[in-house]
Amino acid sequence: MLNSEDGMVLVTGGTGFIGAWLVRLLIKRGARVRLICRSAAKAAGVLGPGLDFVEGDVLNAAALKRACEGVRVVYHLAGLYAFGARYRRELWAVNVVGTGNVLDACRAAGVEKVVHCSTAGILASSRDLASRVDFPARIPWGCHYKASKWQGERAALEAARRGLPVTIASPTAPIGPGDERPTPTGRMIQDLLRARFPVGSRTGLNIIAVEDVAEGLLAIGHRGLPGERYILGDKNLWLGEFLEMVASTAGPGVRAPRIALPWGFIALAGIFGEVLGGVASRIDDRLCWETAYFARQRQFFELESTYEALGWRPAKCLNASIRETVAWLRQGKALVGIDRHSGSDALLHR
């Protein structure tokens, strides 16, 4: 077992939603934490003092080399989470080239453990439940985000095959306070609170509290085996079930949609949005082919094999996490409409 608290730990994407929870947990457990980030001053404002900073990002090989010096464990969480064809070059740069840069820097520095944060969304199976061994043999079609994460994960698996101690973390859909962008799951909750969710879809999700994702990442850092994948998930829910839980928690005046729109209509809307997105770059990315693609997915997962292997399982009550998320969003702390091209650190965070 490798105890990350015994040496320097590097986190990429440490000011993102999952990353910030992980950094705070590491500090709580007594770890010495280093972040690579575009602005040390901004990161310190988000996470507080007591951290070591290297300014740069995952596309800066020289900065990564400095960041990895003297590091025992690396949690690679930096990534671009965006839908739509107009982001394909950035997705490739950050999620594929950036991941390769991190792996190269870790290899050169002799890092003892690398946890690569991928996504459970790329796993696929003909069974009702996808498992942690269901990595597709071929690159996902029709989704630039999934394709970039598939390529990044394949690079990590190849690095493990060549001897770098890389383990894959595959989170499902986290929720919780601090989701500033917000993520697609957080935005669904936000839209429901604002009465902007008139219809639903037959979509299967797996929801997990972000605190549990952070704990799961630490469990992978301690007990995960090189070349293995572990799904960090909790409850398999249909979208309608999840929205009903949110509405019930949010109280009077918040109603979950009663109508599930046929996927054909969603697909047409996605194609329409993709066409418009080509001429109007600021169109809402909720309306594109990739969001339509996700709307027909049933992303349910078998999780017991991960729980048993890691000696970890989610501990947070999902209703409590929904309640805290709703309260946080109602305080007006979510940054709506953030510009991914503003140069902010958010570009490189999950």
Phi and psi in degrees as a GROMACS rama.xvg file:
@    title "Ramachandran Plot"
@    xaxis  label "Phi"
@    yaxis  label "Psi"
@TYPE xy
-98.8425  119.488  LEU-2
-92.5915  106.537  ASN-3
-63.3446  -23.4183  SER-4
-68.8548  -15.7665  GLU-5
-80.3259  -10.9697  ASP-6
-148.675  -178.798  GLY-7
-68.0592  137.036  MET-8
-117.253  128.68  VAL-9
-102.92  133.146  LEU-10
-121.512  123.63  VAL-11
-93.7935  145.386  THR-12
72.3191  28.5136  GLY-13
-74.6795  -9.95674  GLY-14
-103.042  5.59495  THR-15
-78.3831  -178.026  GLY-16
-59.391  -60.8371  PHE-17
-68.9491  -41.3773  ILE-18
-58.5862  -42.8558  GLY-19
-64.7933  -39.4145  ALA-20
-64.8951  -39.6003  TRP-21
-65.1801  -44.9986  LEU-22
-59.8675  -46.1098  VAL-23
-63.1972  -37.4243  ARG-24
-67.5361  -42.3606  LEU-25
-59.1409  -44.7688  LEU-26
-62.2953  -42.5533  ILE-27
-60.0583  -34.8555  LYS-28
-84.7202  2.77664  ARG-29
91.5259  13.3659  GLY-30
-77.1658  151.467  ALA-31
-91.6405  118.736  ARG-32
-115.111  134.831  VAL-33
-119.058  141.223  ARG-34
-119.771  142.009  LEU-35
-103.168  123.061  ILE-36
-152.976  159.719  CYS-37
-70.2233  -33.2367  ARG-38
-136.864  111.352  SER-39
-63.9793  -36.6271  ALA-40
-63.7774  -44.1583  ALA-41
-66.2891  -40.4043  LYS-42
-65.3256  -40.6965  ALA-43
-64.1016  -34.0377  ALA-44
-66.1852  -32.2803  GLY-45
-80.0238  -43.1679  VAL-46
-107.359  -11.43  LEU-47
90.2979  178.99  GLY-48
-78.0733  177.065  PRO-49
91.588  8.94897  GLY-50
-111.345  156.156  LEU-51
-101.124  131.651  ASP-52
-120.218  141.694  PHE-53
-122.658  122.691  VAL-54
-81.2228  132.763  GLU-55
153.066  -167.503  GLY-56
-149.709  -176.885  ASP-57
-73.3732  -6.88505  VAL-58
-94.1483  0.305093  LEU-59
-108.16  97.7191  ASN-60
-62.607  -37.0557  ALA-61
-65.6436  -41.909  ALA-62
-65.6238  -39.1679  ALA-63
-64.3042  -37.8892  LEU-64
-60.8662  -45.2128  LYS-65
-64.5087  -40.8111  ARG-66
-64.5535  -32.1673  ALA-67
-85.521  -8.71848  CYS-68
-64.6171  125.149  GLU-69
74.5794  13.2217  GLY-70
-95.8704  138.188  VAL-71
-95.263  -40.4334  ARG-72
-128.522  135.973  VAL-73
-121.383  127.936  VAL-74
-105.921  110.392  TYR-75
-96.1134  98.5441  HIS-76
-109.976  -11.7744  LEU-77
-63.7399  134.571  ALA-78
-174.905  158.951  GLY-79
-99.6256  126.96  LEU-80
-115.138  96.5102  TYR-81
-150.645  147.807  ALA-82
-114.063  149.47  PHE-83
114.634  144.288  GLY-84
-61.7474  -26.5953  ALA-85
-69.319  -12.157  ARG-86
-99.0481  4.33048  TYR-87
-61.1238  -37.9284  ARG-88
-68.0474  -41.6035  ARG-89
-67.2944  -39.8706  GLU-90
-59.79  -44.0737  LEU-91
-63.6728  -45.4143  TRP-92
-60.9811  -50.1283  ALA-93
-78.3373  -51.1681  VAL-94
-80.4313  -22.7648  ASN-95
-107.93  -61.2502  VAL-96
-64.2435  -43.9378  VAL-97
-60.4949  -42.4812  GLY-98
-62.9571  -41.8995  THR-99
-60.0835  -40.1534  GLY-100
-62.8225  -42.9867  ASN-101
-62.3679  -45.6052  VAL-102
-62.2002  -41.1659  LEU-103
-63.2638  -43.0489  ASP-104
-65.2635  -38.9703  ALA-105
-65.4259  -41.2794  CYS-106
-64.1112  -44.7005  ARG-107
-65.3471  -33.1515  ALA-108
-87.1268  -6.86069  ALA-109
69.0909  36.1928  GLY-110
-61.3796  138.86  VAL-111
-84.4613  -21.3884  GLU-112
-154.941  132.206  LYS-113
-122.557  126.966  VAL-114
-109.078  111.451  VAL-115
-95.0495  117.842  HIS-116
-86.8255  108.283  CYS-117
-100.258  -139.252  SER-118
-150.373  138.565  THR-119
-65.8703  -18.2826  ALA-120
-62.6198  -18.5045  GLY-121
-89.1906  -9.06197  ILE-122
-74.8635  144.042  LEU-123
-146.994  141.591  ALA-124
-151.831  152.742  SER-125
-80.3929  -10.507  SER-126
-80.5458  169.622  ARG-127
-63.6049  -35.2277  ASP-128
-120.002  124.36  LEU-129
-76.8363  146.369  ALA-130
-116.26  177.996  SER-131
-73.2093  -5.82603  ARG-132
-99.7759  2.36655  VAL-133
-92.8742  54.8179  ASP-134
-81.2074  123.819  PHE-135
-62.7026  143.798  PRO-136
-72.5114  -24.869  ALA-137
-119.162  154.851  ARG-138
-63.1852  136.056  ILE-139
-58.8575  139.848  PRO-140
-98.4858  141.881  TRP-141
83.1702  7.46046  GLY-142
-143.428  106.226  CYS-143
-65.9258  -36.3296  HIS-144
-63.1039  -51.2517  TYR-145
-60.9346  -40.0482  LYS-146
-61.9146  -41.8393  ALA-147
-68.7023  -37.9841  SER-148
-70.2865  -34.512  LYS-149
-61.9212  -45.9834  TRP-150
-64.0372  -41.9628  GLN-151
-63.036  -41.9139  GLY-152
-68.7355  -37.8101  GLU-153
-62.2023  -38.6784  ARG-154
-62.5031  -40.0572  ALA-155
-65.8021  -41.4538  ALA-156
-66.0644  -37.1659  LEU-157
-66.8261  -39.3207  GLU-158
-62.3154  -38.6397  ALA-159
-65.2023  -39.7927  ALA-160
-62.1139  -31.0913  ARG-161
-89.7271  5.32978  ARG-162
112.8  -9.7801  GLY-163
-75.4686  130.724  LEU-164
-76.2902  76.2309  PRO-165
-104.729  133.72  VAL-166
-122.762  144.119  THR-167
-99.1384  129.231  ILE-168
-106.079  130.258  ALA-169
-122.899  84.2553  SER-170
-69.3617  153.487  PRO-171
-91.017  -123.634  THR-172
-110.273  102.781  ALA-173
-81.8644  148.765  PRO-174
-133.161  157.663  ILE-175
153.768  171.664  GLY-176
-67.2711  150.796  PRO-177
97.4736  4.66965  GLY-178
-83.5204  77.9402  ASP-179
-74.0465  -28.8547  GLU-180
-61.2677  -45.7939  ARG-181
-85.8036  174.132  PRO-182
-68.8462  166.742  THR-183
-54.8008  -37.7154  PRO-184
-68.7144  -43.3214  THR-185
-63.6304  -35.7368  GLY-186
-69.3702  -32.6702  ARG-187
-61.2419  -44.1677  MET-188
-63.5639  -43.2041  ILE-189
-62.3054  -43.4551  GLN-190
-63.3364  -39.4397  ASP-191
-64.1772  -41.5808  LEU-192
-63.4419  -29.7526  LEU-193
-96.9291  12.6403  ARG-194
58.3793  37.9568  ALA-195
-114.84  30.5352  ARG-196
-131.53  69.5456  PHE-197
-71.7937  -31.1446  PRO-198
-133.838  155.434  VAL-199
-111.617  -163.023  GLY-200
-152.275  163.508  SER-201
-85.3313  77.1249  ARG-202
-117.831  134.64  THR-203
-100.778  130.723  GLY-204
-127.559  157.366  LEU-205
-120.323  122.943  ASN-206
-110.056  140.799  ILE-207
-144.953  145.339  ILE-208
-69.2917  138.693  ALA-209
-61.8466  -31.6282  VAL-210
-60.3363  -38.5108  GLU-211
-70.2893  -33.0281  ASP-212
-61.7771  -45.0561  VAL-213
-60.0826  -44.4124  ALA-214
-63.464  -39.459  GLU-215
-64.2398  -37.8668  GLY-216
-62.5382  -41.7463  LEU-217
-63.908  -38.8449  LEU-218
-62.8687  -38.6015  ALA-219
-66.1578  -41.4997  ILE-220
-60.6357  -31.7537  GLY-221
-86.809  -43.8681  HIS-222
-124.14  -5.18965  ARG-223
-69.382  142.755  GLY-224
-94.2532  144.314  LEU-225
-57.1677  137.731  PRO-226
80.4742  -3.2448  GLY-227
-97.1796  161.151  GLU-228
-123.44  140.715  ARG-229
-132.404  126.54  TYR-230
-87.3247  122.048  ILE-231
-97.9076  92.7719  LEU-232
-143.704  174.23  GLY-233
-137.687  -86.7537  ASP-234
-102.247  127.235  LYS-235
-82.4596  120.664  ASN-236
-139.885  143.24  LEU-237
-72.393  150.375  TRP-238
-53.1689  -43.0387  LEU-239
-60.2002  -40.9445  GLY-240
-62.9387  -44.1806  GLU-241
-63.122  -45.2027  PHE-242
-65.6636  -33.7931  LEU-243
-64.0606  -39.3079  GLU-244
-63.0035  -42.56  MET-245
-64.0457  -46.1913  VAL-246
-62.2791  -41.4684  ALA-247
-63.8235  -38.9369  SER-248
-71.3909  -38.5434  THR-249
-70.3107  -25.58  ALA-250
96.8059  -171.82  GLY-251
-55.7721  143.086  PRO-252
94.4078  -12.8174  GLY-253
-110.473  120.158  VAL-254
-124.731  135.091  ARG-255
-75.1677  149.362  ALA-256
-63.5841  141.587  PRO-257
-97.0071  -12.8989  ARG-258
-113.629  131.313  ILE-259
-100.345  117.159  ALA-260
-72.3986  133.015  LEU-261
-57.2501  144.821  PRO-262
-63.8749  -29.5798  TRP-263
-57.2634  -40.8129  GLY-264
-67.2356  -39.1633  PHE-265
-64.2482  -40.9943  ILE-266
-63.3586  -42.8804  ALA-267
-62.3067  -41.7445  LEU-268
-62.8612  -39.1558  ALA-269
-65.1424  -41.2716  GLY-270
-65.4547  -42.2793  ILE-271
-59.4843  -45.0412  PHE-272
-65.5588  -35.1569  GLY-273
-64.5838  -41.5532  GLU-274
-64.1781  -47.2771  VAL-275
-63.0456  -36.5487  LEU-276
-63.0635  -24.3781  GLY-277
-71.3576  -22.0584  GLY-278
-114.479  -12.9695  VAL-279
-133.76  89.5027  ALA-280
-62.8601  -16.8969  SER-281
-98.4562  12.4023  ARG-282
-62.9885  146.128  ILE-283
-58.4559  125.395  ASP-284
-75.8245  5.59397  ASP-285
-70.0139  -17.0355  ARG-286
-113.74  83.2824  LEU-287
-155.228  172.183  CYS-288
-61.7982  -37.6018  TRP-289
-67.1829  -37.8265  GLU-290
-66.7286  -36.0754  THR-291
-65.1414  -40.5835  ALA-292
-58.588  -46.5538  TYR-293
-66.3488  -28.7546  PHE-294
-64.7408  -22.3782  ALA-295
-98.797  1.57276  ARG-296
-83.8513  148.279  GLN-297
-115.267  94.798  ARG-298
-97.8027  74.0367  GLN-299
-104.874  143.602  PHE-300
-133.465  147.632  PHE-301
-83.6382  126.325  GLU-302
-120.503  -16.9831  LEU-303
-60.9182  -34.554  GLU-304
-65.2307  -35.069  SER-305
-68.0575  -47.3382  THR-306
-56.8661  -45.4663  TYR-307
-67.4019  -41.2551  GLU-308
-67.1992  -35.7708  ALA-309
-94.1934  -13.6743  LEU-310
61.9075  36.0538  GLY-311
-138.789  148.171  TRP-312
-154.893  154.87  ARG-313
-57.3202  139.576  PRO-314
-115.768  -18.3532  ALA-315
-79.9789  132.527  LYS-316
-65.9124  127.836  CYS-317
-63.0691  -37.5825  LEU-318
-62.4679  -38.5046  ASN-319
-65.5187  -39.602  ALA-320
-66.0399  -40.2496  SER-321
-61.9378  -44.7562  ILE-322
-59.9179  -43.4217  ARG-323
-68.7784  -36.7852  GLU-324
-64.6643  -45.9288  THR-325
-59.8722  -45.7874  VAL-326
-61.3699  -41.5093  ALA-327
-65.9254  -43.5419  TRP-328
-65.4598  -37.2315  LEU-329
-69.8738  -17.8281  ARG-330
-78.6044  -3.60697  GLN-331
77.1552  27.2081  GLY-332
-92.4934  -8.71181  LYS-333
-77.4154  133.094  ALA-334
-89.3945  99.9356  LEU-335
-85.1235  138.76  VAL-336
75.744  26.3321  GLY-337
-62.7456  139.626  ILE-338
-86.5829  114.492  ASP-339
-65.2886  -15.5994  ARG-340
-101.92  15.6162  HIS-341
-78.8378  -11.5837  SER-342
87.7363  4.76661  GLY-343
-73.0565  160.917  SER-344
-59.91  -21.406  ASP-345
-59.5871  -21.9452  ALA-346
-57.4834  -34.8227  LEU-347
-107.18  20.8256  LEU-348
-120.378  142.201  HIS-349
